[in-house]
Amino acid sequence: MKHIITATLALMAGICMTACSGSQKQSEQKQDTIHVEADAPVAVKELAMNQDGFHHTYLVADQEDERHIYRQSVNRNQCFIVVSKKEYRLYVYEIAEGDTLLAASFPVCYAINPEAKEREGDNKTPECGMGNPFHIMEIKDASTWTFDFSDGRGQIEAFGHWFMRLDLSESFPDNPDLAANRSIGIHGSTGNEASIPGRDSHGCVRLYDDDLNMLYDKYAQVGTMVVIKGIEENKWPYELKAQEQLGDKYEGPRRGNPLLKQSTTAPAQEECVTDEEISVSDAPETSEAEGSRTRPAY
C-alpha cells in the first residue's frame, strides 16, 4: 500500500511533471476511467490518469503491490532472478544450505504486449528458461536518463537509479537480431509508479524505485542470471519447494490492487481490456536516454 500512496501523491501533486519542466502547469490529478471485471483472472484493467496536458493509460494488474523479503543476508554469487509474467512478480532465489531458497519477491510491470519478444519494436518482453537464461551484463546509473512517453509530459526522468542491462546473446541462437538486442533491462518506474503491477513498458521489466534499490543493494550484480517466464507458465518444482519450506512465512501474490479499489467511477457499460485488444506494435521502442549509446526499451 505504501507504494500506491507514494505513486498517487506524486501524480496528484504533479511532481513527475516538474521533474522535467519547471513551467509545467500543475492541477489536480484524477482517475477518470477504470474498467473492472469482477470475476476476471489476474489480468490487466485499464486505468487512465489525466492532468492538464497529460494523459496516460496504464494496464494495471488486479494484484497486490507489496514486496516480500525472506532473506536479508545472502551470497550474491549464488543468487538468481526469476520474473513471472503470470504473477507480475520478480523472485530472487539463492542457492544455499544445499537447496534453492526464496530470498525476496517484488511486484513488476513488463511490456504492454504479453507474448514473448520476437523482434525489436514489438513491445514485448523476451522470455527464456533455465537452460537458456539471460544475465545482467552491466548496471548503469540511470538517475538522469529520460524518456518521452508521448503523453504530454515530454522528456521525464523515468528509470529510477539503476538500469540493469540484460545480455540475450546466448538465449536466441535462431534469432541473431534478438540475441544482439541490448535495450532490454530491469529498471525503476519514476513517474509511472501506477503501472506496477501491470503492463506498460516497451520491453523492459520495471520495479518500484525503492525495490530496485533493494535489488541492487542486496541481491543483484553483474553476472546474475535472469529467467523470464511466459504468461502461461506456472511455478517450477524448485519454486514450489522453496515456497513450501517457508511455511506460514510465505506470502504469495494476492488479488487486490489498492489503486483499483480506490475507484468508484467504473462505467458499467465498458468491459475489462483483454490481451487480444492490446497492440502497440507501432509505438517507439527506444529512448534518448544515453545519446548515441544503445538505448533502453522503456
Secondary structure, 3 states (H helix, E strand, C coil): CHHHHHHHHHHHHCHHHHCCCCCCCCCCCEEEEECCCCCCCCCEEEEEEEECCEEEEEEEECCCCCCEECCCCCCHHHEEEEEECCCCEEEEEEEECCEEEEEEEEECEEECEEEECCCCCCCEECCCCCCCCEEEEEEEECCCCEEECCCCCCEEECCCCEEEEEECCCCCCCCHHHHCCCCCEEECCCCCHHHCCEEEECCCEECCHHHHHHHHHHHCCCCCEEEEECCCCCCCHHHHHHHHHHHHHCCCCCCCCHHHHCCCCCCCCCCCCCHHHCCCCCCCCCCCCCCCCCCCCC
